[in-house]
Amino acid sequence: MIALRRDPLLPARPVPVRWRRTARARRVSLRVDPVAGEAVLTLPARAARARGLELLEQHAAWVLRQVERLAPPLAFAPGAEVPLGGEPHVIRHDPALRLSRIEAGALVVGGDAQGVARRVERLLRAEALRRIAARVAEHAQALGVRPAAVRLKDTRTRWGSCAPDRTLAFTWRLVMAPAWVLDYVVAHELAHLREMNHSDRFWALCESRTPHRAAATAWLKRHGPGLLRAG
């Protein structure tokens, strides 16, 4: 923790700081990790920590603004509201329940209390695979492509990816976003099977399948970090 001030007249606020040192770094850099809610200082192998502290103090106001804008962490606990398809679903715990299920406005899980978070994530992952697979099938047929495989991951920097071997991967967290946002991400990655680039032809393919592309990317930019802090 390091105490930062937005203004000399205001009290300092403690902010977690993670230090990274790597030979690949050419200069001292600073960013805010939207998942961990901490400042990240990256230093070249031989740079003094004082240079990192100087950079942090110079940009203290920016760091505090970024931290304050972060969505609060969302724990998968009984009573918590978790978005599913953009709609709030309350987590309900029924110890006698053998199979978790999705009900109208609720995620219902059983077992011991200590395993609630794990079972909620497992339920969301299963639903994510079901929804993503349905969108993959429809867009793939329309675009005349066939992915080698579709996989779920928990990436924190990409919502989806298309590998050179034609394997598509998506973060399971997309299931918490509105359906039209998930739809765009799926169409985007499938379009890469026709155009493995971001050329005008690629974006035209995306637009042909998801004319709501601009709205979807804006939603992810604004609300996506909150999805990364759930769980």
N, C-alpha and C positions, 0 to 999 in steps of 0.2 A: 504494500500500500504506500502511495505517495500522496501527500496533501497538495492539492492544486487550488489556485485561486482564479476565478474568472476576472476579478477586479480587486485591486489592493484594499478597497474599503469593505469588501465582503469577506466573510469567514471562509477559511479553506475547507475543501471537501476531499475526503480520502478516495482515491481511485486505485484499483488494483493495476499493477504494471507487470507485464511479462517481458523478460529480457531474452532476446535471441541473438546469438553470435554465430556468424557463418562466413566462411571464406569466400562464398559467392557474392556477398554483399559488396557493392562498390562505394556505398555511402551510408550514413546513418539515416534511418527512415522511421516513420511513426505512423501507426494506424490504430483504429479501434476495432476490436473483435466483437461483432454484433451478437455472437452466441455467448461468449464468456462474459461480455460486459466489461472488458478490461482494455487498457492501452497496451499496445505491443511495440516495443522498441527493438529494432534490428540493427546490429552493429557489425561492421567488418571485423575480421579476425583480430586486428591489432588496434582497433579504435578504443579509446578510453571511455569508461562509463560516464565520465563527466560530459562528454559530447552528447550522449543520449539524454542526460538530465537537462542540459542546456536547451536541446530541441524540445523536450517535453514542457519546460517552463515557458518557452517562447510561444507554444501553441496550446497553453493551458485552457484558454477560453474555448477554443475549438474542440478539444477533447471533452470538456465538461458538457458542451452542447450536444455532442454525439452520444455521450453516455445517457444524458437526460432524455433523449429522444427514443432510446431503446424500449421496446415492449418489455413489460415485467416477465420474468420466467413463469412458465405455466407448468405446474407439477401435475402429473397424472395421478390424482388422488380422489377418493370418494367425495362427491359434492362439487368437484371442479367442472367447469364448462369447457369442453373441447370442441373446436369447430370441425365439422365433417361436411365436406362439400360447401363450406362457407357458412353453414348453419350450426348454431350452438347445440351441443349434446352434453347432457349432464352425465358424469360418471356415477353409476350406481353399483354398489358392491353387495352381492348376495352370496354369502359363504357356501350355501348349499348348491349353488348352480354348478353344473358340470361343464357346460359349453357356453362360452361367452357369446353374446349376441348384440345386434344393433336393433334398437327399437325406435319408435318415433320420438326424437328428441333426447335419446338416452343411449349410452354405451353401458351394457350390463355385463359385469365380470364376476366370476366366483372365486373359490379357493381362499387361501389365507390372506390376511390383510397386507402382509409384507410383499405379496406378489401382484398387487393390483396394478402398479405402474407397468410391470412387465407384460401383464395380460392385456392391458389397454393397448400398448404398442403392438402386440401380436395381432390383436383384432384389427387395428388400423392398417397394419401391413397387409393382412389378408384382403381387406376391402380395397386397399390401394391397387393391389395386383389385379383384382377383379375389374375395377373401373378402368385402369390403364390398358389392360388387355382388350377390353371392348373397344376403346378408342383406337388402339393400334390396328385392330382388325378392320375397322371402317376406313380409316385414313389410308392404310396400306392398299386396300382394294381400289380406292379412288385414285391413288397415285401410281398404281401398277408396280409396287415394290413389295419385297418380302424380307423382313429382318431375319438374321440368323438366330437370334434369341432376344428375349426381353427379360431384364433383370431389375430387381429392386436393390437400392443401396441407401445409405444414410449420408450422402455427400453434403458438405456445408458450403460449397462454393459453386455448385452447378445443380440446376433443377433436373437436367437431363443431359445425356451424351450419346453420341453415335461413334462407335469404334470402327477402325478400318476393316475389321472382319464382319461388319454389319450387325454387330450386337448393340442393342439399345439398352440404356440403363437410365433409370429414373429414381429420384429420391421418393421414398414412401410418404414423406411429409406433404407431397402434393395433394394427397387425399383430403387434407384439411382445407385446401383452397377451394374457391367456387369451381363448379364443374367446367365452366367455360375457360377458366385459367388452366386447369389440368389439360383440357382439350387442346389449347394452343401449344403447350409444351410438347405434347405427344406429336402433334402435326409438324412442329418445328424439327424434331429429331428425325421423323420419317422423311421429311423433305431432303434431309442430308443423304438419304440413300439414292436420291436422284442427282443432287448437287452437293458434293462434299466441300462446301465453301459457303461464303456469305455474299455471293454475287447477286446482281439484279435478278437473275433467273431464279436463284434460291428464294429470295424474298417474294417474288411473284408466285412461286409455288405455295409459300406460307399463306399469302393473302388469298389464294384461290380456295384454300381449305378453312382458313380462320381469319375472316375479315376483321375480327375483333382483336387482332394482334396487338395494336397499340394500347388498348385498354388492359389487356392481359399483362403486358410487360410493365405498365404503370402500376398495376395492382401488386405485382411481385416486388417491385422496387419499394413500394410503400409498406406492404404488409408481410412480405417474405421473411424479413428478419425475425418477426414474431413467431413464425412457424418453426424457425430454427431453435427457438428457446423453449419449445414445448417438449415435455417428456421427463 
